[in-house]
Amino acid sequence: MTPSERSGRREAPTSAFVWVWLPGATEPVVAGRVDVVGRRTSFTYGQSYLARPDALSLFLPELPLGRGVIDPLGDLTIAGCLADAGPDSWGQRVIDDRYPGAGGQDLGTLTYLLESGSDRIGALDFQESPTDYVPRTQSTTTTLHELQDAADLLDRGEPLPPVLELALLRGTSIGGARPKALVESGDRRLIAKFSSTTDRYPVVKAEGVAMDLARRVGLDVARTEVVRSLDKDVLLVDRFDRPAGGGRRLMVSALTMLGLSEMNGRYASYADLADLVRARFTDPTATLRELFSRIVFNIAVGNIDDHARNHAAFWDGAALTLTPAYDLCPQVRSGGEAAQAMAIGRDGERRSQLAVCLRAAHVYHLTTVEAQEIIDHQVETITEEWDDAADRARLTSVERRRLWGTQILDEFVTYDG
C-alpha cells in the first residue's frame, strides 16, 4: 500500500470472489462471487464450482447449491457463514489503522474481508480474482516478542513499523475482540492472545486456567498454554480448524446456525441450539450432553461471555459437528448476581446458577439425576484441581484470591433462585 492510499479512505469494493477448501483438499477452489447492493451483500455460485462432483453448499439453508443470485435470509445483510469468516473488532481495528484518513468510519464489509489475512478461521477466503488465488500475509519469521510489541503499539495508538504491521495483519481474520496474532511452532498452528493495557484483571491467565479446568472436568476443549513474552502473559491456543496434513475445515458459528444477525444475537438461546443439535448434528445425544456440560462449566467459572459467536460447529455439506470449546474466560461481575449471555431453558431463564441448569436438564435429553452428576463432578473437580491448574496458568497468590470464590465458583452459582 502506498502512502497516498494510506492517507485516505479508498473506494469500497462492491464485489469479491469466495474461495473454499473442500473436505480433504489442500488447495482452494473458487466457489462464487459476492456483490454489494445497497446495504446487503448477495452471493452467486460459480458455474465451474457447480459443475464439480465434490461441490457442497457453503452452508444450508443460507446458500443452497444452484444457479442465480442468493440474497441474505431475513434481516441479515450478508450470509452468516460468510460473515463468520470476517474479522471482529480487534481485526477491524488493525485494518482501520491502515486507513487513518477514514476518520474512524466503517470501511465496509468487503474491505474488511479483502484486507484481512487469508489464514482465517474455517475454510473460506476472499479474493479480487476468480482465477488466481494469492494468499495475503503468509507466514513470517516474526517472533512472539515482536508480535506482542506490535499489539502493544496498536493498543496505545502508536504507528507500527511495516514489518510488524504485516505480521499483525495476518491474524486479523481470526475473530474476537482482544489483541491476538497467528504463530507457528513446528507442526503446531496457534493463536496467540495478548494482554491488554486496559485489562482490569489477569484476563490471559484467567482464560488459561479456565481452559485447563475445562479439560480436567472432561470437556472437549482446545489445547492451551500460558507463556511469557516481554514480561507479559500470552495465551497460546491450538487451532482445531486445521487438520493434520494440510487443508482447512469449514466452520459456522451458533449465530449463523440459528439464522441471527449481530443485532439480534441477544435472542439466541441454548434451548434453540439444543433443538438444532437434535435436528442437524452428528451424534446428537452425546452433543447435547457436551453442550449441557459446557453451560454448567461456564456458570461454574464465571464465563458470562458465552454468546452465540463463542460456539461453533464444523460443516461438511450435510451435517454439523460441535467444535472443541474455546474462549472460556471468567468475567468480572458487577455485584453478586450474574447472567449468561444465552438463555438456558425454554423459559428464558439465564441466571448464572447451577439450579437453573438442573431445571432445564430435559431440554438436553438428560434426567435430573444425570444432570446433577455432571454438576457435582465439575464442582468437585474444579475444587480439587484448582491449585495445580493455577500453577500451570502462572497465577500469583493475589490473582488466585481475586479469581477463586468471586469469578470461579462464586457463591451465587450455588443459590437455588
C-alpha positions in Angstrom: 0.0 0.0 0.0 1.3 3.4 -1.0 1.4 6.4 1.4 -1.3 8.1 -0.6 -3.5 5.0 -0.2 -2.9 5.0 3.5 -3.6 8.7 3.8 -7.3 8.4 3.0 -10.2 6.1 2.5 -10.1 4.1 -0.7 -13.3 3.5 -2.6 -15.1 0.5 -1.0 -15.1 -2.6 -3.3 -18.5 -3.8 -4.5 -17.6 -7.4 -5.4 -15.2 -10.2 -4.4 -14.7 -13.9 -5.0 -15.2 -16.5 -2.4 -12.6 -19.4 -2.4 -13.1 -22.6 -0.4 -11.0 -25.6 0.8 -13.3 -28.6 0.1 -13.0 -31.5 2.6 -9.7 -33.3 2.2 -8.3 -30.7 -0.2 -5.0 -28.8 0.4 -5.7 -26.1 -2.2 -8.7 -23.8 -2.5 -11.1 -23.5 -5.4 -13.3 -20.6 -6.3 -16.9 -21.1 -5.1 -18.6 -18.0 -6.2 -18.9 -14.2 -6.0 -20.3 -11.7 -3.5 -21.8 -8.4 -4.6 -22.8 -5.4 -2.6 -26.1 -3.8 -3.5 -27.0 -1.1 -1.1 -26.6 -2.4 2.5 -26.9 -6.0 1.5 -24.4 -8.5 0.1 -25.6 -11.2 -2.2 -23.9 -14.4 -3.3 -23.8 -16.3 -6.6 -22.2 -19.7 -7.1 -19.7 -20.0 -10.0 -20.7 -22.3 -12.9 -17.3 -24.1 -12.6 -18.0 -24.8 -8.9 -21.5 -26.1 -9.5 -20.1 -28.5 -12.2 -17.7 -30.1 -9.7 -18.8 -33.5 -8.4 -17.5 -32.6 -4.9 -19.2 -29.2 -4.7 -21.0 -28.6 -1.5 -23.2 -25.9 -0.1 -21.2 -23.4 1.9 -24.0 -23.7 4.4 -27.6 -24.7 4.5 -30.2 -23.2 4.4 -28.3 -19.9 3.7 -26.5 -20.8 0.5 -28.1 -23.9 -1.3 -26.3 -25.1 -4.4 -27.9 -23.8 -7.5 -27.8 -21.1 -10.2 -28.7 -17.5 -9.7 -28.3 -14.8 -7.1 -28.9 -15.7 -3.4 -29.8 -12.8 -1.2 -29.2 -12.9 2.6 -32.0 -14.5 4.6 -34.3 -12.4 6.8 -32.7 -9.3 8.2 -29.1 -10.4 7.5 -27.0 -8.1 5.4 -24.7 -10.9 4.4 -24.9 -14.7 4.7 -23.8 -15.6 8.2 -21.4 -18.3 7.0 -19.5 -15.6 5.1 -19.6 -13.1 7.9 -18.1 -15.8 10.2 -15.0 -15.7 8.1 -14.5 -12.0 8.6 -12.6 -10.0 11.3 -14.3 -9.0 14.5 -13.5 -5.8 16.5 -9.7 -6.5 17.0 -9.1 -7.4 13.4 -11.1 -4.5 12.1 -9.1 -2.2 14.4 -5.8 -3.5 12.8 -7.2 -2.8 9.3 -8.6 0.6 10.3 -5.1 1.6 11.4 -4.0 1.2 7.8 -6.5 3.8 6.7 -6.1 6.8 9.1 -7.9 9.1 6.6 -11.1 7.1 7.1 -11.7 9.1 10.3 -12.9 6.0 12.2 -15.7 5.3 9.8 -16.6 1.7 8.9 -14.7 0.7 5.9 -17.4 -1.7 4.6 -17.9 -5.4 4.7 -15.9 -6.3 1.6 -13.0 -4.1 2.6 -12.6 -6.0 5.9 -13.0 -9.3 4.1 -10.4 -8.5 1.4 -7.9 -6.7 3.7 -7.9 -9.3 6.5 -5.4 -12.2 6.5 -6.0 -15.3 4.4 -5.3 -17.7 7.2 -8.7 -17.1 8.6 -10.8 -19.3 10.8 -12.6 -22.0 8.9 -12.2 -22.9 5.2 -13.1 -19.7 3.3 -11.1 -16.8 1.9 -11.9 -13.8 -0.2 -10.0 -12.6 -3.3 -10.3 -10.0 -6.0 -9.7 -12.6 -8.7 -11.8 -15.6 -9.7 -8.8 -17.4 -11.3 -5.7 -16.6 -9.3 -5.5 -17.3 -5.6 -3.0 -15.1 -3.9 -2.8 -15.5 -0.1 -2.4 -12.3 1.9 0.2 -12.0 4.7 1.6 -15.5 4.6 3.7 -17.0 7.4 6.5 -14.7 8.5 9.6 -15.2 10.7 8.2 -12.6 13.2 8.8 -13.7 16.8 6.2 -13.9 19.5 8.0 -11.0 21.2 7.7 -8.9 18.1 4.0 -9.7 17.8 3.5 -8.7 21.4 5.3 -5.5 20.8 3.1 -4.8 17.7 -0.1 -5.5 19.7 1.1 -3.1 22.4 1.9 -0.3 20.0 -1.5 -0.6 18.3 -3.2 -0.8 21.8 -1.5 2.5 22.6 -2.5 4.1 19.3 1.1 4.3 18.1 2.3 3.7 14.5 3.5 0.2 13.5 6.7 -0.5 11.5 5.7 -2.0 8.1 7.1 -5.5 9.0 5.1 -5.6 12.3 2.0 -4.3 10.6 2.1 -7.1 8.1 2.7 -9.7 10.8 -0.2 -8.4 12.9 -2.4 -8.1 9.8 -2.0 -11.9 9.2 -4.1 -12.6 12.3 -6.9 -10.1 11.6 -9.4 -12.7 10.5 -9.4 -15.0 13.5 -12.2 -13.2 15.3 -12.7 -11.9 18.8 -12.2 -8.5 20.5 -8.8 -9.0 22.2 -5.3 -8.4 20.8 -4.1 -11.6 19.1 -1.9 -12.9 16.3 -1.2 -16.2 14.4 2.0 -18.0 15.2 3.5 -21.4 14.3 5.7 -23.7 16.4 6.9 -26.8 14.4 3.7 -28.5 13.2 1.5 -26.6 15.6 -0.7 -23.8 14.3 -1.5 -21.4 17.1 -3.5 -18.3 18.1 -1.6 -16.0 20.5 -3.8 -13.9 22.8 -2.1 -11.0 24.4 -2.6 -9.0 27.5 -4.0 -5.5 27.0 -3.2 -2.2 28.7 -6.9 -1.9 29.5 -7.2 -5.3 31.4 -8.8 -4.9 34.8 -7.7 -8.3 35.9 -5.3 -11.0 34.5 -7.5 -11.9 31.6 -5.0 -14.0 29.7 -4.2 -16.2 32.8 -7.8 -16.4 33.8 -8.7 -17.8 30.4 -5.7 -20.1 30.6 -6.8 -21.6 33.9 -10.4 -21.9 32.8 -9.4 -23.8 29.6 -7.2 -26.1 31.7 -10.0 -26.7 34.2 -12.4 -27.4 31.3 -10.1 -30.2 30.1 -9.9 -31.6 33.6 -13.7 -31.8 34.0 -13.9 -33.7 30.7 -15.0 -31.1 28.2 -13.8 -31.3 24.6 -11.6 -28.1 24.5 -8.8 -26.5 22.5 -5.3 -27.1 23.9 -3.8 -24.0 25.5 -0.7 -22.9 27.3 0.2 -19.7 29.2 3.7 -18.3 28.4 5.6 -15.0 29.0 6.7 -12.5 26.3 8.2 -9.1 27.0 7.3 -9.7 30.7 3.6 -10.1 29.8 1.3 -13.0 29.7 0.4 -14.7 26.4 -2.2 -17.5 25.9 -1.3 -19.9 23.1 -4.3 -21.7 21.7 -4.0 -24.7 19.3 -6.2 -24.3 16.2 -8.7 -27.0 15.6 -9.8 -25.9 12.2 -6.5 -27.0 10.6 -6.4 -30.8 10.2 -3.1 -32.7 10.1 -1.6 -32.9 6.6 -2.9 -29.6 5.5 -6.2 -28.3 4.4 -8.9 -26.5 6.3 -12.3 -27.3 7.9 -15.5 -25.4 7.2 -17.0 -23.8 10.3 -20.0 -21.8 11.3 -20.9 -20.0 14.5 -24.0 -20.7 16.5 -25.2 -17.2 15.5 -25.2 -18.4 11.9 -26.7 -21.8 12.7 -29.6 -20.0 14.4 -30.0 -17.6 11.5 -29.4 -14.5 13.6 -27.6 -11.2 12.9 -25.2 -9.4 15.2 -28.0 -7.0 16.0 -30.5 -9.7 17.2 -27.9 -12.1 18.6 -29.3 -11.4 22.1 -32.2 -13.6 21.2 -30.0 -16.7 20.8 -30.7 -19.3 23.4 -29.1 -22.6 24.4 -32.6 -24.2 24.1 -32.8 -23.2 20.4 -29.3 -24.5 19.9 -30.3 -27.8 21.6 -33.2 -28.1 19.1 -30.8 -27.6 16.3 -28.4 -30.3 17.7 -31.3 -32.8 17.6 -32.2 -31.9 14.0 -28.9 -31.4 12.3 -25.9 -32.6 14.3 -23.9 -35.8 14.2 -24.3 -37.8 17.4 -27.0 -35.6 18.9 -27.2 -37.5 22.2 -23.5 -37.0 23.0 -23.5 -33.5 21.7 -26.5 -32.5 23.9 -24.6 -33.8 26.9 -21.5 -31.9 25.9 -23.5 -28.7 25.4 -25.2 -29.0 28.8 -21.8 -29.7 30.4 -20.3 -26.5 28.8 -23.2 -24.5 30.1 -22.6 -25.8 33.6 -18.9 -25.1 33.3 -19.4 -21.5 32.0 -21.5 -20.9 35.1 -19.0 -22.6 37.5 -16.1 -20.5 36.3 -17.9 -17.2 35.8 -17.8 -17.1 31.9 -20.8 -15.0 31.1 -19.5 -14.0 27.7 -20.9 -17.2 26.2 -22.7 -15.5 23.3 -23.6 -17.2 20.1 -20.3 -16.4 18.3 -18.4 -18.2 21.1 -20.0 -21.5 20.0 -19.3 -23.2 16.6 -19.6 -26.3 14.6 -17.8 -28.0 11.7 -19.9 -28.2 8.5 -19.3 -31.0 5.9 -22.0 -30.0 3.5 -24.6 -32.3 5.1 -24.3 -32.2 8.9 -22.9 -30.2 11.7 -20.4 -31.4 14.4 -19.6 -29.4 17.5 -16.1 -27.9 17.6 -13.9 -28.1 20.7 -14.8 -25.3 23.2 -12.9 -22.0 23.1 -13.0 -18.5 24.6 -13.8 -19.8 28.1 -12.8 -16.9 30.2 -14.0 -15.8 33.7 -15.6 -12.3 33.6 -15.7 -9.5 36.1 -19.1 -9.4 37.9 -21.0 -6.2 38.7 -22.4 -7.1 42.1 -23.1 -10.6 43.4 -25.5 -11.7 40.7 -24.7 -12.7 37.1 -26.5 -13.9 34.0 -25.3 -15.9 31.0 -25.4 -14.3 27.5 -27.8 -17.0 26.3 -31.0 -18.3 28.0 -30.5 -21.9 29.3 -34.1 -23.3 29.4 -37.2 -22.7 27.4 -38.5 -20.2 30.0 -35.9 -17.6 29.0 -34.0 -18.0 32.3 -30.4 -17.1 32.1 -29.3 -16.6 35.7 -25.8 -18.0 36.3 -27.0 -20.6 38.8 -26.5 -24.4 38.6 -30.0 -24.9 39.8 -31.2 -23.3 36.5 -29.2 -25.9 34.6 -30.8 -28.6 36.7 -34.3 -27.5 35.9 -33.5 -27.3 32.2 -31.9 -30.8 32.0 -34.8 -32.3 30.0 -34.0 -29.8 27.2 -30.7 -31.6 26.7 -32.3 -35.1 27.0 -30.8 -35.6 30.5 -32.6 -36.8 33.6 -32.3 -34.8 36.8 -30.0 -37.4 38.2 -27.7 -37.3 35.2 -27.6 -33.5 35.2 -26.8 -33.5 39.0 -24.0 -35.9 38.4 -22.4 -33.6 35.8 -22.8 -30.6 38.1 -21.3 -32.5 41.1 -18.4 -33.8 39.1 -17.5 -30.4 37.8 -17.7 -28.6 41.1 -15.6 -31.4 42.8 -13.0 -31.5 40.0 -12.6 -27.7 39.8 -12.2 -27.6 43.6 -9.7 -30.4 43.7 -7.7 -29.4 40.6 -7.7 -25.6 41.2 -4.2 -25.3 42.8 -2.5 -27.3 40.1 -4.3 -25.6 37.3 -3.5 -22.2 38.8 0.2 -23.2 38.9 0.2 -24.1 35.3 -1.5 -20.8 34.4 1.2 -18.9 36.3 -1.3 -17.2 38.6 0.2 -15.3 41.6 -1.3 -15.8 45.1 -3.0 -12.4 44.8 -4.5 -13.3 41.4 -5.7 -16.7 42.8 -7.5 -14.9 45.6 -9.2 -12.5 43.2 -10.5 -15.3 41.0 -11.4 -18.0 43.4 -14.8 -17.6 45.0 -15.6 -14.4 43.1 -15.4 -15.4 39.4 -14.7 -19.1 39.8 -17.3 -20.9 41.9 -18.8 -17.7 43.2 -21.3 -18.4 45.9 -24.1 -17.0 43.7 -23.9 -20.1 41.3 -25.0 -22.4 44.1 -28.0 -20.4 45.1 -31.3 -22.1 44.2 -33.1 -19.0 42.9 
